[in-house]
Amino acid sequence: MVSEQIGALLVESWPLLVGLLLINLVLIVFSARIVKALSRDDISENLLDFRTNVLRGLNGLAVGLLGYFRFYGAGQSGQGLGIQLLSILFVLYLSYLTAHLSARVVRRRFGRPIQSGGVQRIADTYASRALAIFVSAFIGIIALISIIRIAGFNSLLEAGGVIGFIGVFLALTQSAWAPDLISGLVILNTKMLEERDVVKLSDSNETFYATVYRTRPFYTELLNLIDNHRVMIRNSKIRDYTVHNLSRFASAKGLRETLKFKIGYDTTPERVKEMFEAAFVAACDDPDIFLEAQHPLEIRIQDTGDHAVEWSIHYYTKEEAALIKTRQLFREKILNAAYEAAIDLSTPVTLHQK
């Protein structure tokens, strides 16, 4: 049995026993520092404390298992249910820890360093994500085989039944996790959006602007530019949106933005253009408005309707993260210029007489 073999090994090898005990004691003492070093920079204090306590508890469990195998397990002819459960928990813990450390090493080796919030961190790439999934699956298979042996399913038929049950379970639940996992790999491989990109997501129901914060295996975290809160969207749902990546300029001039206004026919085009130009000069002098002043304002007539002329103005900006702010403050400058020029920006209404 597994417990007899481990107990006999610990009885015969005192250095191995002492070494394992020292490793677990060091992990218990320095668990807080270890968890903080291996966790993300933006992790909450509650989650950090929870992981620290889990690490300490499982290392305490490991110390108990070593004592059991050293003083009790080697002399027994079989395994009790309690020690089997403890052994399974210990294998699960070691598997999780190994997979977590392996994913971190892979991310550091094949990830992409980025600067976010004044802190440099490593973002996932297609290579790092795919390799981390492969390593985690390999570790999971080894853990599964170990758990089957510890549980006492030694015959091929018994082990095959357990593996078959797990396979059926994964097949029945694959619609809940497989599309998001595969979509996450597709997003990373195609680079349709990357961390820190400013995107506009739109479908038949909604349109919103956001900054990509992090792409995870099953969902993508976005920071809404208008409401300033975090949005989590499944990776498969991201691919259903029409994605406008505003950080990928089609021109070296930057992102070309458009504002539209309806002005009555009683105002001449010359006065309208002078008003827009005055607002553009005022906006370029404002440090809170991020316009590319070296590129002149483009003023066009969009449409000539029954009630008013629809004017469109086009300007360039390279600060896509401040897109909403720039648009709002520039509108304010235009409104002030319209007051000074005595131009009414409200849409006129033509009265038809019978």
PADRENFI-451148 format. One record per residue (C-alpha): residue in three letters; y negated, x negated, z. Coordinates in steps of 0.2 Angstrom, whole numbers, plus 5000, padded with zeros to 4 digits. Layout:
% residues N
(node ALA,(Y,X,Z))
...
END
This chain:
% residues 354
(node MET,(5000,5000,5000))
(node VAL,(4982,4995,4997))
(node SER,(4978,4994,5016))
(node GLU,(4993,4984,5020))
(node GLN,(4988,4971,5007))
(node ILE,(4970,4970,5012))
(node GLY,(4975,4969,5031))
(node ALA,(4987,4955,5027))
(node LEU,(4974,4946,5017))
(node LEU,(4961,4947,5032))
(node VAL,(4974,4942,5045))
(node GLU,(4978,4926,5035))
(node SER,(4961,4922,5030))
(node TRP,(4948,4921,5044))
(node PRO,(4935,4912,5033))
(node LEU,(4935,4927,5022))
(node LEU,(4934,4939,5036))
(node VAL,(4919,4930,5044))
(node GLY,(4911,4928,5027))
(node LEU,(4912,4947,5023))
(node LEU,(4905,4951,5041))
(node LEU,(4890,4939,5039))
(node ILE,(4886,4947,5022))
(node ASN,(4886,4964,5029))
(node LEU,(4876,4959,5044))
(node VAL,(4863,4951,5033))
(node LEU,(4862,4966,5022))
(node ILE,(4859,4977,5038))
(node VAL,(4846,4966,5045))
(node PHE,(4836,4964,5028))
(node SER,(4840,4981,5021))
(node ALA,(4822,4987,5021))
(node ARG,(4816,4972,5011))
(node ILE,(4831,4972,4999))
(node VAL,(4828,4991,4995))
(node LYS,(4810,4988,4993))
(node ALA,(4813,4973,4981))
(node LEU,(4826,4983,4971))
(node SER,(4816,4999,4970))
(node ARG,(4801,5005,4958))
(node ASP,(4784,5001,4964))
(node ASP,(4779,5019,4964))
(node ILE,(4793,5025,4975))
(node SER,(4788,5037,4990))
(node GLU,(4790,5031,5008))
(node ASN,(4802,5045,5012))
(node LEU,(4814,5040,4998))
(node LEU,(4812,5022,5003))
(node ASP,(4817,5026,5021))
(node PHE,(4832,5036,5015))
(node ARG,(4839,5022,5004))
(node THR,(4837,5010,5018))
(node ASN,(4846,5021,5030))
(node VAL,(4860,5024,5017))
(node LEU,(4862,5005,5015))
(node ARG,(4863,5002,5033))
(node GLY,(4875,5016,5036))
(node LEU,(4887,5010,5022))
(node ASN,(4886,4992,5028))
(node GLY,(4890,4998,5045))
(node LEU,(4905,5007,5037))
(node ALA,(4910,4991,5029))
(node VAL,(4910,4982,5045))
(node GLY,(4921,4996,5053))
(node LEU,(4933,4995,5038))
(node LEU,(4935,4976,5040))
(node GLY,(4939,4978,5058))
(node TYR,(4952,4991,5054))
(node PHE,(4960,4981,5041))
(node ARG,(4960,4965,5053))
(node PHE,(4967,4973,5069))
(node TYR,(4976,4989,5063))
(node GLY,(4979,4991,5045))
(node ALA,(4991,4976,5042))
(node GLY,(5003,4983,5054))
(node GLN,(5004,5001,5047))
(node SER,(5017,5007,5035))
(node GLY,(5005,5019,5027))
(node GLN,(4987,5025,5026))
(node GLY,(4979,5039,5036))
(node LEU,(4968,5052,5028))
(node GLY,(4953,5045,5037))
(node ILE,(4954,5027,5032))
(node GLN,(4957,5033,5014))
(node LEU,(4941,5043,5014))
(node LEU,(4932,5029,5021))
(node SER,(4939,5017,5008))
(node ILE,(4934,5029,4994))
(node LEU,(4916,5030,5001))
(node PHE,(4915,5011,5002))
(node VAL,(4921,5009,4984))
(node LEU,(4908,5022,4978))
(node TYR,(4895,5013,4987))
(node LEU,(4899,4996,4980))
(node SER,(4900,5004,4963))
(node TYR,(4883,5012,4964))
(node LEU,(4876,4996,4971))
(node THR,(4884,4985,4957))
(node ALA,(4878,4997,4944))
(node HIS,(4860,4998,4951))
(node LEU,(4859,4979,4952))
(node SER,(4867,4977,4934))
(node ALA,(4855,4989,4927))
(node ARG,(4840,4980,4935))
(node VAL,(4846,4963,4928))
(node VAL,(4849,4971,4911))
(node ARG,(4831,4978,4911))
(node ARG,(4823,4962,4916))
(node ARG,(4833,4953,4902))
(node PHE,(4831,4965,4888))
(node GLY,(4816,4976,4894))
(node ARG,(4798,4976,4889))
(node PRO,(4785,4970,4901))
(node ILE,(4770,4981,4902))
(node GLN,(4754,4982,4913))
(node SER,(4752,4999,4922))
(node GLY,(4739,5002,4935))
(node GLY,(4735,4984,4938))
(node VAL,(4754,4980,4941))
(node GLN,(4766,4972,4929))
(node ARG,(4783,4981,4927))
(node ILE,(4797,4981,4915))
(node ALA,(4800,4996,4904))
(node ASP,(4816,5001,4896))
(node THR,(4820,4998,4878))
(node TYR,(4834,5004,4867))
(node ALA,(4844,4988,4870))
(node SER,(4842,4988,4889))
(node ARG,(4846,5007,4891))
(node ALA,(4861,5006,4880))
(node LEU,(4868,4990,4888))
(node ALA,(4864,4998,4906))
(node ILE,(4874,5014,4901))
(node PHE,(4889,5003,4895))
(node VAL,(4889,4992,4910))
(node SER,(4888,5008,4922))
(node ALA,(4902,5016,4912))
(node PHE,(4913,5001,4914))
(node ILE,(4910,5000,4933))
(node GLY,(4913,5018,4934))
(node ILE,(4930,5016,4926))
(node ILE,(4935,5002,4938))
(node ALA,(4929,5012,4952))
(node LEU,(4939,5027,4946))
(node ILE,(4955,5017,4945))
(node SER,(4952,5010,4962))
(node ILE,(4949,5027,4970))
(node ILE,(4965,5034,4962))
(node ARG,(4975,5019,4969))
(node ILE,(4967,5021,4986))
(node ALA,(4971,5040,4986))
(node GLY,(4989,5036,4983))
(node PHE,(4992,5042,4965))
(node ASN,(5002,5027,4960))
(node SER,(5013,5035,4947))
(node LEU,(5007,5036,4929))
(node LEU,(5009,5055,4929))
(node GLU,(4999,5057,4944))
(node ALA,(4985,5045,4939))
(node GLY,(4985,5053,4922))
(node GLY,(4983,5070,4929))
(node VAL,(4967,5065,4939))
(node ILE,(4959,5056,4924))
(node GLY,(4963,5071,4914))
(node PHE,(4955,5083,4926))
(node ILE,(4939,5072,4926))
(node GLY,(4939,5071,4907))
(node VAL,(4940,5090,4906))
(node PHE,(4926,5092,4919))
(node LEU,(4915,5080,4909))
(node ALA,(4919,5089,4892))
(node LEU,(4914,5106,4900))
(node THR,(4898,5099,4907))
(node GLN,(4893,5088,4892))
(node SER,(4880,5101,4886))
(node ALA,(4870,5099,4902))
(node TRP,(4869,5080,4901))
(node ALA,(4874,5073,4884))
(node PRO,(4860,5079,4873))
(node ASP,(4847,5072,4885))
(node LEU,(4855,5055,4887))
(node ILE,(4857,5054,4868))
(node SER,(4839,5060,4865))
(node GLY,(4833,5047,4877))
(node LEU,(4842,5033,4867))
(node VAL,(4835,5040,4851))
(node ILE,(4817,5040,4858))
(node LEU,(4818,5022,4863))
(node ASN,(4826,5017,4847))
(node THR,(4814,5025,4835))
(node LYS,(4799,5021,4846))
(node MET,(4792,5038,4843))
(node LEU,(4783,5037,4860))
(node GLU,(4782,5023,4872))
(node GLU,(4776,5021,4890))
(node ARG,(4757,5021,4891))
(node ASP,(4756,5030,4874))
(node VAL,(4744,5045,4873))
(node VAL,(4752,5059,4864))
(node LYS,(4749,5077,4859))
(node LEU,(4764,5088,4861))
(node SER,(4763,5105,4852))
(node ASP,(4775,5119,4848))
(node SER,(4773,5138,4845))
(node ASN,(4769,5141,4863))
(node GLU,(4758,5127,4869))
(node THR,(4749,5111,4866))
(node PHE,(4744,5098,4879))
(node TYR,(4738,5080,4879))
(node ALA,(4747,5068,4891))
(node THR,(4751,5049,4894))
(node VAL,(4769,5044,4893))
(node TYR,(4772,5037,4911))
(node ARG,(4791,5033,4910))
(node THR,(4806,5037,4899))
(node ARG,(4821,5040,4910))
(node PRO,(4839,5043,4904))
(node PHE,(4838,5062,4905))
(node TYR,(4820,5066,4905))
(node THR,(4803,5059,4901))
(node GLU,(4788,5058,4914))
(node LEU,(4771,5063,4907))
(node LEU,(4754,5063,4915))
(node ASN,(4744,5078,4909))
(node LEU,(4727,5072,4904))
(node ILE,(4718,5088,4908))
(node ASP,(4726,5094,4924))
(node ASN,(4730,5076,4930))
(node HIS,(4747,5080,4936))
(node ARG,(4765,5073,4932))
(node VAL,(4775,5083,4920))
(node MET,(4794,5080,4918))
(node ILE,(4802,5086,4901))
(node ARG,(4820,5084,4896))
(node ASN,(4822,5072,4882))
(node SER,(4831,5084,4871))
(node LYS,(4815,5096,4873))
(node ILE,(4804,5081,4868))
(node ARG,(4812,5081,4851))
(node ASP,(4809,5099,4849))
(node TYR,(4790,5097,4850))
(node THR,(4779,5091,4836))
(node VAL,(4773,5074,4843))
(node HIS,(4756,5067,4839))
(node ASN,(4756,5049,4845))
(node LEU,(4737,5046,4847))
(node SER,(4739,5028,4852))
(node ARG,(4746,5024,4834))
(node PHE,(4730,5023,4824))
(node ALA,(4731,5026,4806))
(node SER,(4715,5015,4803))
(node ALA,(4708,5000,4811))
(node LYS,(4692,5011,4815))
(node GLY,(4702,5020,4829))
(node LEU,(4706,5038,4832))
(node ARG,(4696,5050,4821))
(node GLU,(4691,5065,4831))
(node THR,(4683,5081,4825))
(node LEU,(4671,5093,4833))
(node LYS,(4666,5110,4824))
(node PHE,(4650,5121,4826))
(node LYS,(4644,5137,4818))
(node ILE,(4625,5137,4815))
(node GLY,(4615,5151,4806))
(node TYR,(4608,5150,4789))
(node ASP,(4590,5150,4795))
(node THR,(4592,5132,4800))
(node THR,(4591,5119,4786))
(node PRO,(4604,5106,4783))
(node GLU,(4591,5092,4786))
(node ARG,(4587,5098,4804))
(node VAL,(4606,5100,4808))
(node LYS,(4610,5082,4803))
(node GLU,(4595,5076,4813))
(node MET,(4601,5085,4828))
(node PHE,(4619,5078,4827))
(node GLU,(4612,5060,4823))
(node ALA,(4601,5061,4839))
(node ALA,(4616,5067,4849))
(node PHE,(4626,5053,4842))
(node VAL,(4613,5039,4847))
(node ALA,(4612,5046,4864))
(node ALA,(4631,5046,4866))
(node CYS,(4633,5028,4860))
(node ASP,(4620,5023,4874))
(node ASP,(4630,5032,4887))
(node PRO,(4643,5020,4895))
(node ASP,(4654,5035,4900))
(node ILE,(4657,5040,4882))
(node PHE,(4668,5029,4872))
(node LEU,(4663,5030,4854))
(node GLU,(4664,5017,4841))
(node ALA,(4645,5015,4838))
(node GLN,(4648,5003,4823))
(node HIS,(4655,5017,4813))
(node PRO,(4642,5030,4808))
(node LEU,(4644,5049,4812))
(node GLU,(4652,5058,4798))
(node ILE,(4643,5076,4796))
(node ARG,(4651,5088,4784))
(node ILE,(4650,5107,4780))
(node GLN,(4667,5114,4784))
(node ASP,(4664,5132,4778))
(node THR,(4651,5144,4773))
(node GLY,(4655,5161,4781))
(node ASP,(4647,5178,4781))
(node HIS,(4637,5174,4797))
(node ALA,(4635,5156,4799))
(node VAL,(4638,5139,4791))
(node GLU,(4653,5129,4800))
(node TRP,(4648,5111,4802))
(node SER,(4661,5098,4807))
(node ILE,(4657,5080,4813))
(node HIS,(4669,5066,4814))
(node TYR,(4668,5051,4825))
(node TYR,(4679,5036,4830))
(node THR,(4686,5031,4847))
(node LYS,(4699,5018,4853))
(node GLU,(4700,5024,4871))
(node GLU,(4713,5038,4868))
(node ALA,(4716,5039,4887))
(node ALA,(4698,5045,4889))
(node LEU,(4699,5057,4874))
(node ILE,(4696,5073,4883))
(node LYS,(4682,5066,4893))
(node THR,(4673,5059,4878))
(node ARG,(4675,5075,4869))
(node GLN,(4667,5085,4883))
(node LEU,(4653,5073,4886))
(node PHE,(4649,5072,4868))
(node ARG,(4648,5091,4867))
(node GLU,(4635,5090,4881))
(node LYS,(4624,5078,4871))
(node ILE,(4625,5089,4856))
(node LEU,(4620,5104,4867))
(node ASN,(4605,5094,4874))
(node ALA,(4600,5089,4856))
(node ALA,(4601,5106,4850))
(node TYR,(4589,5112,4864))
(node GLU,(4577,5099,4860))
(node ALA,(4577,5103,4841))
(node ALA,(4577,5122,4845))
(node ILE,(4593,5125,4836))
(node ASP,(4604,5139,4842))
(node LEU,(4623,5134,4843))
(node SER,(4629,5152,4846))
(node THR,(4637,5160,4832))
(node PRO,(4625,5172,4823))
(node VAL,(4630,5190,4819))
(node THR,(4624,5198,4803))
(node LEU,(4620,5217,4805))
(node HIS,(4625,5227,4790))
(node GLN,(4614,5242,4785))
(node LYS,(4621,5257,4777))
END
